[in-house]
Amino acid sequence: MKIAAFDIGGTSLKMGIVSSEGKILVQDKAAIQNSDGDQILAEILRWLDLQHGYEGIAISVPGYVNPFTGLITNGGSIRRFDHFNLKVWLEQQYNLPVSIENDANCALLAEKWLGKARQLNDFLCLTIGTGIGGGIFSNGSLVRGGHFRAGEFGYMFSSRPEAERPGSYTMNETSTLLVLRKRYAEKINRPVESVTGEEIFSGYDNGCSICRRLVDAFYNDICAGIYNLVYLFDPTHIFIGGGITERETFLDELNSQLNWFDIKDTVIDTTTHKNNSGILGAVYHFHQTHKAP
């Protein structure tokens, strides 16, 4: 059984045709401008019309999503998806079964299906992107919460609040690459659009004092979040995903900061499938939802 899968993000749309065994048969990607939901919908339709032989559609999407009804109550960075039922919309377009799940939950499901968590019953996924997301697998089950908001780790405080505005010291505002770029841009008096994460980490590697200070603070705030998660959920493993994990020295640098937090019984690792986690987890969710092999 071949499934057309989409991993929706604010800056890119990943697409693939995936077999029931998890083999990616066709793969593509489209750049998304300014989290434009209408562009995302147009790209999905365009790509589906070019494909043949798929028997269902699987979606990974940011925000708060009811995987049973398909209603997205909050689209995260994609405001066009607020109170939008993408599942029903696609079913009406193609008359095929459609499944939908939160993107961080999809990353977790990919790890459970085809990754390092196949034999695990208590683990977390932490995704570091435009925002901070997460997935919870506890006592052998995916935890979604009463409002489908479980795993929104980005709203945890990562350090002591010192500003008046609520939420100003959450992980979403201290521990993303966008925040790191903004802080660096302010230090060197350049527009944030001209600054890349690669530039900052290159400076870090070459001993730039500004980059070293900012990157160390970035890692420290991630570690503070991990510390909280360890004592909240007691996971045996935490798997971290997102573009930052492509950096070869990421785990070494993170662990050097984690040593100070004295976390000993939880394994910290990166996700297995990197940028393919979203589409693979979406397909796994499709099979669970529609009782496919």
HELIX and SHEET records of a PDB file:
HELIX    1   1 GLY A   37  LEU A   50  1                                  14    
HELIX    2   2 ARG A   79  PHE A   81  5                                   3    
HELIX    3   3 LEU A   86  TYR A   94  1                                   9    
HELIX    4   4 ASP A  103  LEU A  114  1                                  12    
HELIX    5   5 PHE A  153  TYR A  155  5                                   3    
HELIX    6   6 MET A  171  GLU A  173  5                                   3    
HELIX    7   7 LEU A  177  ILE A  188  1                                  12    
HELIX    8   8 VAL A  192  SER A  194  5                                   3    
HELIX    9   9 GLY A  197  ASP A  205  1                                   9    
HELIX   10  10 SER A  209  PHE A  233  1                                  25    
HELIX   11  11 GLY A  243  GLU A  246  5                                   4    
HELIX   12  12 PHE A  250  PHE A  261  1                                  12    
HELIX   13  13 LYS A  274  ASN A  276  5                                   3    
HELIX   14  14 SER A  277  HIS A  290  1                                  14    
SHEET    1   A 5 ILE A  24  ALA A  31  0                                        
SHEET    2   A 5 SER A  12  VAL A  18 -1                                        
SHEET    3   A 5 ILE A   3  ILE A   8 -1                                        
SHEET    4   A 5 GLY A  56  VAL A  61  1                                        
SHEET    5   A 5 VAL A  98  ASN A 102  1                                        
SHEET    1   B 3 TYR A  64  VAL A  65  0                                        
SHEET    2   B 3 LEU A  71  ASN A  74 -1                                        
SHEET    3   B 3 PHE A  84  ASN A  85 -1                                        
SHEET    1   C 5 SER A 141  VAL A 143  0                                        
SHEET    2   C 5 ILE A 132  SER A 138 -1                                        
SHEET    3   C 5 PHE A 123  ILE A 128 -1                                        
SHEET    4   C 5 HIS A 237  GLY A 241  1                                        
SHEET    5   C 5 VAL A 267  THR A 270  1                                        
END                                                                             
